[in-house]
Structures are given as structure tokens and as C-alpha cells.
């Protein structure tokens, strides 16, 4: 045995990494793949996803192989998750997954070790060259389509989102929640990992596409594409309401004040007007009474209006503790000054009466008249206060930017 493979085996042990091979009815290719993987590491796990051919017998005949047998076909997503669970129980930190259909080559395994040693705890996807001559047109299109939606959902440009040749940080992805169980799991896991701050990156790998009967694929174009479409629809919605705001918030939370000022206020091409409007808009969104949706809606509108998303998100935090009680009380007092209190019915405006008639249920008005009036006062007051504070914040921010932006840029440099 040559020195180089021995060195790789030592590196697999040093990095606490195993190779995980999910397989379903691949008795013609799985043996050769596993033999080639054993050249690089002795830590190899195969998950038999209910194969009905001779795959089980092939796996049983390989010495030193760890086999997880699911008994019935559960789907690739479940097979991977069962494999991850097994690897974690064996004490592994990372698992490199490789498909058993013969498309991927064990000789690319060292590239994952190189990358994870440079960037620990990353999720690494093997990026195939989809421009080579024998790649089917539909595969190339699906590859680009999937990459586009991944960018929409995470803001990350990943060259290959569909490759099954990957390295997973096991402990990190263990705590994530998943909706899917089959092929689409491989899309969902990299989206959710990105949302939770995992560094999702890639390394180039080779790919072999077999033609005609040589190619063994369990992908069902109609139903599986429908699954991918449904998943992406769900993930885009979740990205808007949760994923993308969380990514921005987590990134900002890790930055120092100086880093935030330098990156988002000084060293950008945005005008002072855009920055000032972003600050005022964030204040407005943070005060108006749309609890639970403030941050998500603020980010959506910031993207739509091309505002500074970081400034919007930071200023929208105005209604978080400890300022929240003061914002609520100030909104209520503002509303009282406009509409009058419950005890001053003669001062209630026509607008207030219209809201009572068309918005507030009659039974609620009859049983809790004072509570209804106070809620209306808060509701009206919050919008008026939000608008006033947004204007004041925007003007103040604009004045400060004019006075200090050039000076601050010089000092920080």
C-alpha cells in the first residue's frame, strides 16, 4: 500500500471523519465504490434503504463495513439521517456522503479534507462540472434552476446545490428540523444550515455520467420535480418570513459597533438619503402594531425599496426590551391625545366611530367598552408615533451623515 493513502487514512482519523454511502438497488456499482473508498479510510458506513436486489448480500460480504439496514425503502433523506445518527453514536464529527451509483469518485475525498481543515464545521458540497459534453440538457437546466432558488432562499451563490457528494458537520445539523424525507432533503438541509449560520461552501469534484442502460437512477421526474417545486415554494415563504431576516440579524449580532459602522454606513455606495430613509423606515416598522411580523416585513420591504437592510433591521429593534414598555405607553398617550379617553366619549372622532362600527365586533364593544377605546387609542397612537419618530430619525440621521461621514471614513481608515 502506498504512502499517500495511508496519510489520508491518518487525516480521516485526525478529523474524526467517516464516509457515508446511502444505497438503494445499486448492487452493480456499490461494491467497486466501497472498495475504492476503503483506500482512503477504514471508517465507512453504508445505509441500505430497503433494496430489493442483491445490494444487501453485497454489503454483507464486505469486511470492515458498517451497515445500517432500514428494512424498507424510506427515501434518501431518511437514509441519510439514519446514517448521520449512526455516525454520531460512533463519535464522528463529520460525514462525507457519496452516492452509490458510480457517478462520484473516491479520489475526490481528499479535497473535502483539505477544505474542512481550512474551514472547520462547514457544510461542503462537491461541485460537479455541469458543462462537460455528456451532461444531459435537462440535468444542466435543473442544476441551474436549483442554484437560483437556493440563492433566493439564502443569498448564497453555490455552484452545485444538487450534488450528493458532500461533507456534513454532524453535531450542527443534528439540531435542525426538517420537513422532507427523499431527494429533496439534500436541498432543505443546505438551506436550513445556511439560515442557522453554518458556512455552506463547495469544492470541485469530477462526475461520470453513464449513458443508456449503464445509468442507474431512481429519480422519478414527474413526482420528484413536483416535490422539489413544493419544497422551494415552502422554503421561499419561510425565507421571507424567517430565514433571511435571521441570517442578517445573526450576522449583525456578531459584528462590533465599529465593524457595523464601517461596513454598513461608511464603506458603501449608498447615498445619505438612502441611509437616512432606511433608519427612519426601520423605526416606523419597529413601532407599528404588527407583532410577530415586524422584522420579516421590514426586510421584505427593505429589499423591495432597495434600502440598507442592515440599518433597517437594527433600527427596527426599537420595540424590543427594555424600550418596549415605553413605546407601548407613548403610543397609548399619543392615541389618547388624538381620540380622547374612554371617559371622554364626546371627544371621540368620526374615524374612531367608524372603526368601532366596521372593525371592532359589537359584542366586544358592549362587554368591554373601555378596553376597546384604549386599544383604539393605542392602535392609532402607534401609527402616529411611528410616523413622527421615523421623520425625526431620518432627519437626524441625514444631518449626522452629512456632518460626520467623510470625517469618520478618514478616521477609521
N, C-alpha and C positions, 0 to 999 in steps of 0.2 A: 504494500500500500504506500502511496506517495506521501510526501511530507505535507503538501498543501491541503488535501482532505483532512489529515489529522489536525492541522491547525484550525480548520473550520469547525471540527468537532469540539475542540477546546473552546472556541469562541461561542458556539451554541451553549455550552455548559456555563461559560462565564456570564453570558447574557441571560441565562435562565430561560432559554427559548426552545420551543418544540415545533414540529411541523404537524399540521392537522389536515387530514385528507378526507373530506366528505365524499361518499361514493354511492351511486345507485345504478345497478346494472351496467357496470363497466369492467366485466371480467376479462375483456380482451386487452385492456390498457393499464389496469391498476397495478398489476404485478411489476411491470417494467418501470413504472413511475416510482413505486415504493423502493425498488432496488436501487434506483438512481439517487433517491433522497437519502438512503442509508449511507451512501458515500460521504455525505456531508454531516450527518448527525445520527445518533442512535436513539434520539427521542422522537419517535414517530407514532402518531395516533391516527387510526382510520375509523371513520364512523360509517357503518353500513346502514344506509337509510332504507331498510326493508327490501333489499334487492331480491329479485325473483329468478335471476340467472345463477351462474356459478361463482358470483363475487364472494359469498360467504366462505366457500371452500378455498378460494384463492387466498383470502385474508388469513384463514386458519392455518395455512401451510407456511406462512412466513414467520420465521423465528425472530423474536425480539420485538415484534409489532404489538402495540397496544390497540385492542379492538373494542369499540363501543357499538353494540348491536341494538338497533332500535326496534327490531321485530316486525315493524310495518313501516310503509312509506309515509313519512311525516312532512316531507318538504325540506329543501336545502337550508332554510332559515332555522328550523328546529334542529336539524342535524348539526349545524354549526354551533348553535347554543348549547346543545348537549356535549359537543366536543369541548367547548370553552369550559363548561362546568367540570368536565373530567380533568382537563389540563390544570385548572385552578386547584382542584383537590390533590393533584400530584405536585403542586408547589411551583408551577411555571408562572413566569411573569409575562411572557409573550408567546403568541402562537402565530406561526406563518401558515396560512391556509393556501392550498394549491388544489386545483380541480383534477379529477382523476381521468379525464377524457383524453389526456395526452397532448393537450394544446400548450401546456406550460412546461418549462424545462427546469430541472433541479439545478442546473448550472447557474441560474439566476438567483439562487438563495443567498449567496454572499452579499449581493447588492443590498438586501434588506438588513443584514447585519451591519454593513458599513453605515447605512442611514440611521439605524436606531442607536448606534454608538455616538453619532453626531448629534442626534435629536431624540433623547430618551423620552419614553412614554408617548410617542407619536403613533398615529394610525397611518400606516404606509400602504398605498395602493400601487400595484405593479402596472405601469402604464404601457400598454401594447402599442405597437406601430400599426395604426389602422389605415395607413396609406399604402401598405405593400400590395402587390399586384393581386394576390389570391384572396384578399378580403372581400366577402360578398357585399354588394352595394347596400342591401338592407341592414347589414350589421354596421356598416360605416355610418349610415344615417341614424340608426338607433343610438349609436355611441355618441354622436354629436348632439342629438336631441336630449339624451340623458344628462350630458355635461351642462347643457344650457339650463335645464331645470335645477340642477344642483347649484349652479351659480345664483339663480334666483332665490333659492331657499337658504343659502348660506353666505353668499358674496364671495365664495372661494372659486377660483378658476382651477379645476382639477382636470388633467388631460385625459383621464380614463376613469369613469365612475362605475363601470360595469365589470371590470376585471375581478375574477375570483382569486387571483394571486395577491395576497395581502399579508401584512403583519398587524396583529391586533394587540393593544395593551390590555391584558385580560382583566385586571382588577378595576380599571377605569370603566370599561364598557359593561362590566357586570351590573353596575348600579343603574343602568339606563332602562327605561320602559319601552317596549316595542309592541307594534300592532300586527306585524306580519310574520309569516311562517315559511314562505317559499322563496323563490328567486329574489323577489323584491326586498327581502330583508337586507340584502347587501347594499341597497340604496338607502334604506331607512337608517341603518346603523351609522353610516358615514355622515348623514345629515344630523342625527341626534348627537353624535360625538362632537361635531363642529359647534352645535348650539351650546354644548357644555364645556367649551373651551379647549377641547383636545386639538392638538396640532395635526390636521389631516394633510398629508403630503404624498409624494409619489416617487418612484424610481422607475427608470425604463426597463422593460423586460421583453424578451422575444416571445413570439407566438407562432404556433404551427396550425394552419387551417387545413383540415383534411377535406377532400372532395368526394362527392358521391356517397357510396355505401361505407367508405372508410370512416366517415364522420359520425360519431355517436352523440346525439343531442337529445335531451329530454325537455327542451324548451317548446312550449305549445304557443305558437304565435298569437292566435286569437285570444285565448283566455288569459295568457300571461301578460300580453300587452294591455289587456283590459285592467288587470291587476296593477300594472305599473301606472296606468293613467289614473286610476282611483287613488293610488298611493300619493302620486305627485299632486293631485288636487287637494288631498288632505294636508300634505306637508306644506304646500304653498300657503294655505289658510293658516296653519299653525305657525309658519314662519312670520307671517304678517302680525299675528296677534301675540306671539310669544318668542319664537326662535331668534329673529333678527334683533328685536329690542334687547333681548337677554345678552346676545353677543356683544352689542355695543356697550351696554351697561357694565358687563363684566370686564371688558377691555378698559373702560374709563376708570373703573374702580381700582385697577392695578397701577394706574398712572399717578405720578406725583403731580402736585399743582403746577410745578414748573414745566413738566413734560406736557401737561394738558394745554397750558398757555402757549407753549412753543409750537405744538403740533396743530392745534385747532383754532388758535386765534392769530398767531403771528405768521407762521410759515405756511400760509395757504394763499391761494389766488383769489379768494372770495373778497368782495368789496366790503367796506364798513357797513354799508346799507344792509347787505345780506346778513351779516353777523348780528347787527342790531335788531333786525326783524326776527332773526332766529331766537334771540334772547327773549324778546317780548312775546313771541308766539309760544315759547316753552312755558313762560309764566302763565299765559292765558290758559293753556291746556292743563296746567297743573292745578288751577283753581276751579275750573268749571266742574259741576257735579256729575261726572260720568265715571264714578268709581269702578275700578277694575279694568277700565279700557283706556284710561288716560295715556299711559305710556305707549301702548300699541298704536292708538290712533294718532298720537303726536308724531311717532316715527313714520307712519304711513303718509301723513300729510307733509311731513318734512321732506320725504323723498319726492312726493308729487310736486311740491313747490320749489324743489331744489334748494332747500335750506341747509344750514350746517347741522347735521343730525346730532353731533356730539353736544353742541351748545343747547339745542332744543331739549335733549334728554336730561342734561344737567339742570337746566333752569326749571324743567317740569317737576323736579323733585321738591318744589316749594311746599307741596301739601303733605310731605312725609313728616313723621315725628322728628323733632319736637315742635315744628311750626304748625302742624295740623290743627290743634285746638284754637290757635289764634286766627287761622284762616277761616275756620268754621264760624267763629264768633264775629269776626269782622264782616263776613258775608251776611250773617243774620242782621247785624246792626245796619248795614247798608240797605238791606231789603226793608227793614222797619222804617228807615228814613224816607223811603220812596213810597211804600204801600200803606204804612201805618200799622199799628199793632192790632192784635185781635180785640183788644178792649176799645179800639178807636175805629169802630166799623164805619163811621161816617166818612172817614178819610180813605176808605178802600177805593181804588181806581176802577174804571170800567174794564181795564185789562185784567185786573185781579178777578173781577166778577165773571169775565168770560172764561178764564182758566178754571174757576170753580165749576162753571156750568159744563164745560166740554172736556176737561182733563181729570178733575178730581171726582171720583164716584160719589153719588148723592148720599149713600148710606154712611160713607166715611165723614162727610161734612156734617151730617146730623149727629153722629155719635161723638165725634172729636173735632168740634169746630175750631177750638183754639190751636190744636195740633196742626190742622190743615192750614190755618192762617200763618202759623210760624214756619211751616215747611215752605209755603209760597214765598214768604219773606226771605228765607234762606236761598231758595232757588233763584229768585230774581236778583237778590243781592250778590250772589256768587258770580253771575254773569257780568253785572255792572262793575263789581270789584275787579274781576279778571280783566275786563277791557281797560279799566283805568290803570291798573298796575302794569299791564302789557305796554301801554303807551308810555308810561313813566320809565319802565325798564328799558324799552327800546331807545328812547331819547337819551337816557343816561348812558347807556352802553355806547351809543353813537358818539356822544361827546367825549367819553373816555378813550374810545378808539382813535379819534382824531388827535387827542392830546398825547397819548402815550404809545400808540402802536409803533411808530417809527423809532421812538426812543427805546422801547422795550426790545425791539428787534435788534438794535445795536448792542444793548447791554447783554442780552442772552448769548449772542454770538461771541 
